[in-house]
């Protein structure tokens, strides 16, 4: 928050007065005592982050395999293979439980 001098238009600075802090102009004699706490918050807008797996559409038309869900012990799971590291590393396999009420996701 910036305050400007109503007389000359320059930026006001905060200085310590005889009994309190005050806004003062460096170029003219304008002074205004600070009578209350002055607080101003400005939060930057966060960027929207994309889902690295493509969201819900990534799980459409994927194959399933015999893999046991660690949460519900169901014996089938959908899987995706995605290269998440450098080319000399193996692909990461992401699983999603086939049981609709579970839907647990894990990776290998």
DSSP file (Angstrom, degrees, kcal/mol; ACC not computed):
  #  RESIDUE AA STRUCTURE BP1 BP2  ACC     N-H-->O    O-->H-N    N-H-->O    O-->H-N    TCO  KAPPA ALPHA  PHI   PSI    X-CA   Y-CA   Z-CA
    1    1 A X              0   0    0      0, 0.0     2,-0.4     0, 0.0    39,-0.1   0.000 360.0 360.0 360.0 128.4    0.0    0.0    0.0
    2    2 A X        -     0   0    0      9,-0.0     2,-0.4     2,-0.0     9,-0.0  -0.941 360.0-160.2-116.3 138.3    1.4    3.4   -1.0
    3    3 A X        -     0   0    0     -2,-0.4     9,-2.9     9,-0.3     2,-0.3  -0.948   9.6-154.4-116.5 140.9    0.1    6.7    0.2
    4    4 A X  B     -A   11   0A   0     -2,-0.4     7,-0.2     7,-0.2     2,-0.2  -0.849  26.4 -99.7-117.1 150.5    0.8    9.9   -1.6
    5    5 A X     >  -     0   0    0      5,-3.3     4,-1.4    -2,-0.3    19,-0.0  -0.477  22.0-148.8 -67.2 127.4    1.0   13.5   -0.4
    6    6 A X  T  4 S+     0   0    0     -2,-0.2    -1,-0.1     1,-0.2    -2,-0.0   0.685  94.9  49.6 -72.1 -15.5   -2.2   15.4   -1.2
    7    7 A X  T  4 S+     0   0    0      3,-0.1    -1,-0.2     1,-0.0    -2,-0.0   0.931 132.5   4.7 -86.0 -53.2   -0.3   18.6   -1.5
    8    8 A X  T  4 S-     0   0    0      2,-0.1    -2,-0.1    20,-0.0    -1,-0.0   0.576  90.7-121.7-114.2 -11.8    2.6   17.7   -3.9
    9    9 A X     <  +     0   0    0     -4,-1.4    -3,-0.1     1,-0.3     2,-0.1   0.508  62.3 138.2  86.2   4.6    1.8   14.1   -4.9
   10   10 A X        -     0   0    0      1,-0.1    -5,-3.3    -6,-0.1    -1,-0.3  -0.391  64.0 -86.5 -79.5 161.9    5.1   12.6   -3.7
   11   11 A X  B     -A    4   0A   0     -7,-0.2    15,-0.5    -2,-0.1     2,-0.3  -0.464  42.2-129.5 -68.8 133.5    5.3    9.3   -1.9
   12   12 A X  E     -B   25   0B   0     -9,-2.9    -9,-0.3    -2,-0.2     2,-0.3  -0.640  20.2-154.1 -84.7 143.0    4.8    9.5    1.9
   13   13 A X  E     -B   24   0B   0     11,-2.8    11,-2.8    -2,-0.3     2,-0.5  -0.783  18.1-114.7-111.9 158.9    7.3    7.8    4.2
   14   14 A X  E     +B   23   0B   0     -2,-0.3     2,-0.3     9,-0.2     9,-0.2  -0.820  40.6 170.0 -95.1 129.6    6.7    6.5    7.7
   15   15 A X  E     -B   22   0B   0      7,-2.8     7,-2.6    -2,-0.5     2,-0.6  -0.940  38.0-105.6-135.2 159.7    8.7    8.3   10.4
   16   16 A X  E     -B   21   0B   0     -2,-0.3     5,-0.2     5,-0.2     2,-0.1  -0.760  39.1-166.2 -89.1 121.3    8.6    8.3   14.2
   17   17 A X        -     0   0    0      3,-2.7     5,-0.0    -2,-0.6    -1,-0.0  -0.163  40.3 -83.3 -92.1-169.8    7.0   11.4   15.6
   18   18 A X  S    S+     0   0    0      1,-0.2     3,-0.1    -2,-0.1    -2,-0.0   0.862 123.1   6.0 -65.6 -36.7    7.1   12.7   19.2
   19   19 A X  S    S+     0   0    0      1,-0.3     2,-0.3     2,-0.0    -1,-0.2   0.550 133.7   3.0-122.7 -14.2    4.2   10.5   20.4
   20   20 A X  S    S-     0   0    0     -5,-0.0    -3,-2.7     0, 0.0    -1,-0.3  -0.946  81.6 -78.7-159.0 173.9    3.4    8.2   17.5
   21   21 A X  E     -B   16   0B   0     -2,-0.3    13,-2.4    13,-0.2     2,-0.3  -0.518  49.8-176.3 -79.6 156.7    4.4    7.1   14.1
   22   22 A X  E     -BC  15  33B   0     -7,-2.6    -7,-2.8    11,-0.3     2,-0.4  -0.990  30.7-111.7-152.2 157.7    3.3    9.3   11.2
   23   23 A X  E     -BC  14  32B   0      9,-3.3     9,-2.7    -2,-0.3     2,-0.3  -0.783  41.9-178.9 -87.8 134.6    3.3    9.7    7.4
   24   24 A X  E     -BC  13  31B   0    -11,-2.8   -11,-2.8    -2,-0.4     2,-0.4  -0.981  25.4-129.4-138.2 149.0    5.5   12.5    6.3
   25   25 A X  E     -B   12   0B   0      5,-2.0   -13,-0.1    -2,-0.3   -14,-0.0  -0.802   9.5-150.1 -95.9 136.8    6.4   14.0    2.9
   26   26 A X  S    S+     0   0    0    -15,-0.5    -1,-0.1    -2,-0.4   -14,-0.1   0.681  94.1  40.3 -78.9 -18.2   10.1   14.5    2.1
   27   27 A X  S    S+     0   0    0      1,-0.1     2,-0.3     3,-0.0    -1,-0.2   0.704 119.3  29.5-106.7 -22.4    9.5   17.6   -0.1
   28   28 A X  S    S-     0   0    0      2,-0.1    -3,-0.3   -18,-0.0    -1,-0.1  -0.827  86.6-102.0-130.8 172.3    6.8   19.6    1.7
   29   29 A X        +     0   0    0     -2,-0.3     2,-0.1    -5,-0.1    -3,-0.1   0.303  69.6 135.9 -80.0  12.3    5.8   20.0    5.3
   30   30 A X        +     0   0    0     -6,-0.1    -5,-2.0     2,-0.0     2,-0.3  -0.399  25.9 171.8 -65.9 132.0    2.8   17.7    5.1
   31   31 A X  E     -C   24   0B   0     -7,-0.2     2,-0.4    -2,-0.1    -7,-0.2  -0.997  13.7-173.9-140.7 137.9    2.5   15.3    8.1
   32   32 A X  E     -C   23   0B   0     -9,-2.7    -9,-3.3    -2,-0.3     2,-0.1  -0.977  23.0-131.3-134.8 121.0   -0.4   12.9    9.0
   33   33 A X  E     -C   22   0B   0     -2,-0.4     2,-0.7   -11,-0.3   -11,-0.3  -0.399  19.6-123.9 -69.0 145.1   -0.4   11.0   12.3
   34   34 A X        +     0   0    0    -13,-2.4   -13,-0.2     1,-0.1    -1,-0.1  -0.830  33.3 173.7 -91.4 115.0   -1.1    7.2   12.1
   35   35 A X        +     0   0    0     -2,-0.7     2,-0.3   -15,-0.1    -1,-0.1   0.605  61.3  26.3-100.0 -14.8   -4.0    6.7   14.4
   36   36 A X  S    S-     0   0    0      0, 0.0     2,-0.3     0, 0.0    -1,-0.0  -0.912  96.3 -77.7-141.4 167.7   -4.7    3.0   13.7
   37   37 A X        -     0   0    0     -2,-0.3     2,-0.7     1,-0.1    -2,-0.1  -0.518  42.2-149.0 -69.4 129.3   -2.9   -0.1   12.5
   38   38 A X        +     0   0    0     -2,-0.3     2,-0.4     2,-0.0    -1,-0.1  -0.901  25.6 166.0-105.6 115.8   -2.3    0.1    8.8
   39   39 A X        +     0   0    0     -2,-0.7     2,-0.4     2,-0.0    -2,-0.0  -0.993  11.4 179.2-132.5 136.0   -2.3   -3.4    7.2
   40   40 A X        -     0   0    0     -2,-0.4     2,-0.4   -39,-0.1    -2,-0.0  -0.983   7.1-165.9-138.7 126.4   -2.5   -4.3    3.6
   41   41 A X        -     0   0    0     -2,-0.4     2,-0.4     2,-0.0    -2,-0.0  -0.925   6.2-178.7-113.6 135.3   -2.4   -7.8    2.1
   42   42 A X        -     0   0    0     -2,-0.4     2,-0.5   -41,-0.0    -2,-0.0  -0.937   8.1-166.6-133.4 110.2   -1.8   -8.6   -1.5
   43   43 A X        -     0   0    0     -2,-0.4     2,-0.1     3,-0.0     3,-0.0  -0.839  21.6-124.8 -99.2 129.3   -1.9  -12.3   -2.4
   44   44 A X        -     0   0    0     -2,-0.5     2,-0.3     1,-0.1    -1,-0.0  -0.390  29.4-105.5 -70.2 149.1   -0.6  -13.2   -5.9
   45   45 A X        -     0   0    0     -2,-0.1     2,-0.2     1,-0.1    -1,-0.1  -0.593  36.8-127.8 -74.3 131.5   -2.9  -15.2   -8.1
   46   46 A X        -     0   0    0     -2,-0.3     2,-0.1     1,-0.1    -1,-0.1  -0.545  21.1-112.2 -81.7 144.8   -1.7  -18.9   -8.3
   47   47 A X        -     0   0    0     -2,-0.2     2,-0.4     1,-0.1    -1,-0.1  -0.445  33.4-107.6 -71.6 147.8   -1.2  -20.5  -11.6
   48   48 A X        -     0   0    0     -2,-0.1     2,-0.5     1,-0.0    -1,-0.1  -0.653  34.7-142.4 -76.0 128.6   -3.6  -23.3  -12.6
   49   49 A X        -     0   0    0     -2,-0.4     2,-0.2    -3,-0.0    -1,-0.0  -0.820   8.5-137.7 -99.2 127.5   -1.7  -26.6  -12.4
   50   50 A X        -     0   0    0     -2,-0.5     2,-0.4     1,-0.1     5,-0.0  -0.545  25.4-107.5 -80.6 147.3   -2.5  -29.2  -14.9
   51   51 A X    >   -     0   0    0     -2,-0.2     3,-1.6     1,-0.2    -1,-0.1  -0.616  22.7-144.5 -72.3 125.8   -2.8  -32.8  -13.9
   52   52 A X  T 3  S+     0   0    0     -2,-0.4    -1,-0.2     1,-0.3    -2,-0.0   0.733  99.0  53.0 -68.8 -19.6    0.3  -34.6  -15.1
   53   53 A X  T 3  S-     0   0    0     29,-0.0    -1,-0.3    -3,-0.0    -2,-0.1   0.414 120.4-105.8 -94.2   2.5   -1.8  -37.7  -15.9
   54   54 A X    X   -     0   0    0     -3,-1.6     3,-0.6     3,-0.1     4,-0.3   0.587  50.6-103.9  88.4  10.3   -4.3  -35.9  -18.0
   55   55 A X  G >  S-     0   0    0      1,-0.2     3,-0.9     2,-0.2     4,-0.3  -0.339  76.2 -26.3  73.0-153.2   -7.2  -35.9  -15.4
   56   56 A X  G >  S+     0   0    0      1,-0.2     3,-1.2     2,-0.2    -1,-0.2   0.796 132.3  65.8 -68.9 -28.9  -10.1  -38.3  -15.8
   57   57 A X  G X  S+     0   0    0     -3,-0.6     3,-1.3     1,-0.3    -1,-0.2   0.752  88.2  68.6 -66.6 -22.8   -9.8  -38.5  -19.5
   58   58 A X  G <  S+     0   0    0     -3,-0.9    -1,-0.3    -4,-0.3    -2,-0.2   0.776  96.4  53.8 -66.9 -25.2   -6.4  -40.3  -19.1
   59   59 A X  G X  S+     0   0    0     -3,-1.2     3,-0.7    -4,-0.3     2,-0.3   0.397  84.0 107.3 -93.1   3.1   -8.2  -43.4  -17.7
   60   60 A X  T <  S+     0   0    0     -3,-1.3    -3,-0.0     1,-0.2     0, 0.0  -0.619  88.4   5.6 -79.1 141.4  -10.6  -43.8  -20.6
   61   61 A X  T 3  S+     0   0    0     -2,-0.3     2,-0.3     1,-0.2    -1,-0.2   0.834  92.7 144.8  57.9  38.8   -9.9  -46.7  -22.9
   62   62 A X    <   -     0   0    0     -3,-0.7    -1,-0.2     1,-0.1     2,-0.1  -0.740  48.3-112.7-102.9 157.1   -7.0  -48.2  -20.8
   63   63 A X        -     0   0    0     16,-0.4    16,-1.9    -2,-0.3     2,-0.3  -0.414  23.9-138.2 -82.8 161.1   -6.3  -51.9  -20.4
   64   64 A X  E     -D   78   0C   0     14,-0.2     2,-0.3    -2,-0.1    14,-0.3  -0.848  18.8-174.3-117.8 158.9   -6.6  -53.8  -17.2
   65   65 A X  E     -D   77   0C   0     12,-2.6    12,-2.1    -2,-0.3     2,-1.2  -0.902  40.4 -84.1-143.5 168.9   -4.4  -56.4  -15.7
   66   66 A X  E     +D   76   0C   0     -2,-0.3     2,-0.3    10,-0.2    10,-0.2  -0.692  69.0 139.1 -80.6  99.6   -4.2  -58.9  -12.8
   67   67 A X        -     0   0    0     -2,-1.2     2,-0.4     8,-0.7    -2,-0.1  -0.985  50.2-124.4-144.7 131.6   -2.9  -56.6  -10.1
   68   68 A X        -     0   0    0     -2,-0.3     2,-0.3     7,-0.1     7,-0.2  -0.641  23.0-126.3 -84.7 128.8   -4.1  -56.7   -6.4
   69   69 A X     >  -     0   0    0      5,-2.6     4,-1.7    -2,-0.4    -1,-0.1  -0.559   9.8-146.5 -70.4 127.9   -5.3  -53.4   -5.0
   70   70 A X  T  4 S+     0   0    0     -2,-0.3    -1,-0.1     1,-0.2    -2,-0.0   0.674  95.2  46.5 -70.8 -14.4   -3.4  -52.6   -1.8
   71   71 A X  T  4 S+     0   0    0      3,-0.1    -1,-0.2     1,-0.0    -2,-0.0   0.906 131.1  10.6 -92.2 -49.5   -6.6  -50.9   -0.3
   72   72 A X  T  4 S-     0   0    0      2,-0.1    -2,-0.2    32,-0.0    -1,-0.0   0.426  90.7-123.3-115.3   0.3   -9.5  -53.3   -1.1
   73   73 A X     <  +     0   0    0     -4,-1.7    -3,-0.1     1,-0.2     2,-0.1   0.657  51.7 160.7  66.1  17.7   -7.6  -56.5   -2.2
   74   74 A X        -     0   0    0      1,-0.1    -5,-2.6     2,-0.1    -1,-0.2  -0.453  40.0-135.7 -67.6 146.1   -9.5  -56.5   -5.6
   75   75 A X  S    S+     0   0    0     -7,-0.2    -8,-0.7    -2,-0.1     2,-0.3   0.463  76.7  60.9 -91.6  -1.4   -7.7  -58.6   -8.1
   76   76 A X  E     +D   66   0C   0    -10,-0.2    22,-1.8   -12,-0.0    23,-0.4  -0.949  55.0 174.0-127.4 149.4   -7.9  -56.4  -11.2
   77   77 A X  E     -DE  65  97C   0    -12,-2.1   -12,-2.6    -2,-0.3    20,-0.2  -0.996  29.9-120.8-148.9 146.4   -6.6  -52.9  -11.9
   78   78 A X  E     -DE  64  96C   0     18,-3.2    18,-2.0    -2,-0.3     2,-0.3  -0.522  36.5-158.2 -76.9 155.2   -6.4  -50.5  -14.9
   79   79 A X  E     - E   0  95C   0    -16,-1.9   -16,-0.4    16,-0.2     2,-0.3  -0.994  19.0-171.6-142.7 150.7   -2.8  -49.4  -15.8
   80   80 A X  E     - E   0  94C   0     14,-2.3    14,-2.9    -2,-0.3     2,-0.5  -0.982  14.1-148.6-131.6 143.0   -1.0  -46.6  -17.6
   81   81 A X  E     + E   0  93C   0     -2,-0.3     2,-0.4    12,-0.2    12,-0.2  -0.973  23.2 173.8-114.6 123.7    2.7  -46.4  -18.5
   82   82 A X  E     - E   0  92C   0     10,-2.6    10,-2.6    -2,-0.5     2,-1.1  -0.989  34.9-126.9-132.0 137.1    4.2  -43.0  -18.5
   83   83 A X        +     0   0    0     -2,-0.4     8,-0.1     8,-0.2     4,-0.1  -0.720  40.6 159.9 -81.3 101.5    7.8  -41.9  -18.9
   84   84 A X        +     0   0    0     -2,-1.1    -1,-0.2     6,-0.3     2,-0.1   0.605  58.7  41.1-100.4 -15.1    8.3  -39.6  -15.9
   85   85 A X  S    S-     0   0    0      1,-0.3     7,-0.1     5,-0.2     6,-0.0  -0.405 105.6 -51.0-117.5-165.4   12.1  -39.6  -15.7
   86   86 A X    >   -     0   0    0     -2,-0.1     3,-1.8     1,-0.1    -1,-0.3  -0.168  59.7-100.4 -68.3 167.2   14.9  -39.5  -18.2
   87   87 A X  T 3  S+     0   0    0      1,-0.3    -1,-0.1    -3,-0.1     4,-0.1   0.740 119.4  59.3 -65.1 -24.8   15.0  -41.8  -21.2
   88   88 A X  T 3  S+     0   0    0      2,-0.1    -1,-0.3     0, 0.0     2,-0.3   0.522  93.7  81.0 -83.7  -2.9   17.5  -44.2  -19.6
   89   89 A X  S <  S-     0   0    0     -3,-1.8    -4,-0.1     1,-0.1     3,-0.1  -0.695  90.7-101.6 -96.0 153.0   15.1  -44.9  -16.7
   90   90 A X        -     0   0    0     -2,-0.3    -6,-0.3     1,-0.1    -5,-0.2  -0.307  44.3 -93.3 -70.4 159.9   12.2  -47.4  -16.9
   91   91 A X        -     0   0    0     -8,-0.1     2,-0.4    -7,-0.1    -8,-0.2  -0.369  37.1-117.9 -69.6 150.7    8.6  -46.1  -17.4
   92   92 A X  E     -E   82   0C   0    -10,-2.6   -10,-2.6    -3,-0.1     2,-0.6  -0.778  22.6-144.7 -90.4 133.8    6.5  -45.6  -14.3
   93   93 A X  E     -E   81   0C   0     -2,-0.4    15,-2.6   -12,-0.2     2,-0.4  -0.889  11.5-162.4-103.2 123.0    3.4  -47.8  -14.2
   94   94 A X  E     -EF  80 107C   0    -14,-2.9   -14,-2.3    -2,-0.6     2,-0.3  -0.877   7.9-162.4-103.9 135.2    0.3  -46.1  -12.7
   95   95 A X  E     -EF  79 106C   0     11,-3.5    11,-1.8    -2,-0.4     2,-0.4  -0.863  11.0-169.9-117.7 151.5   -2.6  -48.4  -11.5
   96   96 A X  E     -EF  78 105C   0    -18,-2.0   -18,-3.2    -2,-0.3     9,-0.2  -0.984  33.6-110.6-139.0 129.2   -6.2  -47.7  -10.7
   97   97 A X  E     -E   77   0C   0      7,-2.5   -20,-0.2    -2,-0.4     6,-0.2  -0.308  16.3-143.7 -61.0 136.0   -8.5  -50.2   -9.0
   98   98 A X  S    S+     0   0    0    -22,-1.8     2,-0.5     4,-0.1    -1,-0.1   0.695  74.9 100.7 -73.6 -20.1  -11.2  -51.6  -11.3
   99   99 A X  S >> S-     0   0    0    -23,-0.4     4,-1.6     1,-0.2     3,-1.4  -0.566  70.6-146.2 -70.5 117.4  -13.7  -51.8   -8.4
  100  100 A X  T 34 S+     0   0    0     -2,-0.5    -1,-0.2     1,-0.3    -3,-0.0   0.835  94.9  51.4 -58.7 -36.6  -15.9  -48.7   -9.0
  101  101 A X  T 34 S+     0   0    0      1,-0.1    -1,-0.3    -3,-0.0    -2,-0.1   0.658 117.2  40.4 -77.8 -12.5  -16.5  -48.0   -5.3
  102  102 A X  T <4  +     0   0    0     -3,-1.4    -2,-0.2     2,-0.1    -1,-0.1   0.887  64.4 168.5 -94.3 -70.8  -12.7  -48.2   -4.5
  103  103 A X     <  +     0   0    0     -4,-1.6    -3,-0.1     1,-0.2    -5,-0.1   0.682  20.7 171.6  66.0  18.9  -10.9  -46.4   -7.4
  104  104 A X        -     0   0    0     -5,-0.2    -7,-2.5    -8,-0.1     2,-0.4  -0.319  18.4-150.8 -62.9 141.7   -7.7  -46.4   -5.4
  105  105 A X  E     +F   96   0C   0     -9,-0.2     2,-0.3   -36,-0.0    -9,-0.2  -0.925  24.1 155.1-117.6 141.6   -4.6  -45.2   -7.4
  106  106 A X  E     -F   95   0C   0    -11,-1.8   -11,-3.5    -2,-0.4     2,-0.3  -0.956  25.5-135.6-152.4 169.3   -1.0  -46.3   -6.9
  107  107 A X  E      F   94   0C   0     -2,-0.3   -13,-0.2   -13,-0.2   -15,-0.0  -0.901 360.0 360.0-131.9 161.4    2.2  -46.5   -8.8
  108  108 A X              0   0    0    -15,-2.6   -14,-0.1    -2,-0.3    -1,-0.1   0.317 360.0 360.0-125.2 360.0    5.0  -49.0   -9.3
